[in-house]
Amino acid sequence: MTHPGDLVEIKTHAQTEQGILMPDPDENTIIIKLDNGYNLGFARKEVLSIKLLEKRKESQKEEKEKSFDKKKKTILILHTGGTIASKVDYKTGAVSAKFTAEDLLEMFPELNSVANIETELVSNMMSEDMRFDNYQKMAEAIKKHAKKKIAGIIIGHGTDTLGYTAAALSFMFEKINIPVLLVGSQRSSDRGSTDATQNLICAAEFIIKTKFVGVAVCMHNSASDDVCAILPATKTRKMHTSRRDAFKAINDSPIALVDYNKRTVKFLNENYSKKTKDNELILKEKLSEKVGLLKVHPNIDPKLFKFFTENYKAFVIEGTGLGHAPTNMGVNLKNFELLKNFIKNGGIVAMTSQCLYGAVHPYVYTNLRKLSEIGCLFCEDMLPETAFIKLSWLMGNYPEDKVKELMVKNLRGEINTTRTYEKEFI
């Protein structure tokens, strides 16, 4: 007799497969989870046999006394949920965020060989549910622990919106003298194919072995389990739904590479903040809820522009090419008038590009000049999501005139004016 969670072998006329038996979605289907993390379904009528290979093992936690090594530095792991802290729920067959921070440490005992590990639960959620108040909770937890004698902080985070959080924390901490690395994984931590182990270990090694301070991202550098990249917080984007090396620095290079096997660090960019004797921490955690992000597209309804101008105090346009928006002819002329009146009455509009690589420019075409003349702010090579977070942060902490000045100024590496044609598109 087999049950969900058992390791089984399914045999049909066409194939033989092994995997973890999942709950049946209906009486006509059998589903197993393969070792690579993907589900495979079979029509029950085509299954010749189901062979039990191994009964599901019920996890039993042992209470272990924490050991503290005075020779090692201390790293704090803040747990927020996401795939890095997820496992298969055999009642539903879904992957959900269930591990506590202590569970995470129990799964990766290798971390203890790198540093003394402290943990704290901030939230337990998938990253698509993140809101601004979650960023503020993380910031407060970082602020609390940064005052202690710790080497740095690792934040376990879901990958889907990890880039938004990295940007938010980068802007919120105007000054910080410890490293804060956001780490995620593309495969849940209870799978043999998980990438969480390497990402966490490389993050810990980087914290221990370097003088880097500030916010960054640590994820796989390639599809192989060998090297992780330390990526700039405001220039990093998830570029693939499932690859281990999904995260890339856009219009920039990784800060450093960490070799998982050799445990060595190689810096690729020396322009980073380094630890000093000044331990002052400045946190500006306010984020305005009255900021939006509008992605334009052909045949866009002017009602969308109308909605944004009526419901937000500021918004980012993810335009096309060099920063174009549908504002030039026919029904689209309404969009131009809406933007013009919105800005005239104190609204702020920031322009970015869907192209991601390269930068927007206000003077190449006539329609770009028109948008610039009515007051649209062209944000160089800033990522649309970074611009959204930055504008929300600025609106929460500065007066309107200062927001306009700072929005187009490089504050945390979000604007890169040293791009070269050969290096910007990788």
Buried (B, 14 or more C-beta within 10 A) or exposed (E): EBEBBBBBBBBBEEEEEBBBBBBEEEEEBBBBBBEEBEEBEBEEEEBEEBEEEEEBEEEEEEEEEEEEEEEBBBBBBBBBBBBBBBBBBBEEBEBBBBBEBBBBBBBBEEBBEBBBBBBBBBBBBBBEEBEBEBBBBBBEBBBEBBEEEBBBBBBBBBBBBBBBBBBBBBBBBBBBBBBBBBBBBBBBBBBEBBBBBBBBBBBBBBBBBBEBBBBBBBBBBEEEBBBBBBBBBBBBBBEEEEBBBBBBBBBBBBBBBBBBEEBEBEBEBEEBBEBEEEEEBEBBBBBBEEBBBBBBEEEBEBEBBBBBBEEBBBBBBBBBBBBBBBBBEEEBEBBBBBBBEBBEEEBBBBBBBBBBEBBBBBEEBEBBEBBBEBBBBBBBBBBBBBBBBBBBBBBBBBEBEEBBEBBEEEBBBBBBEEBEEEEBEE
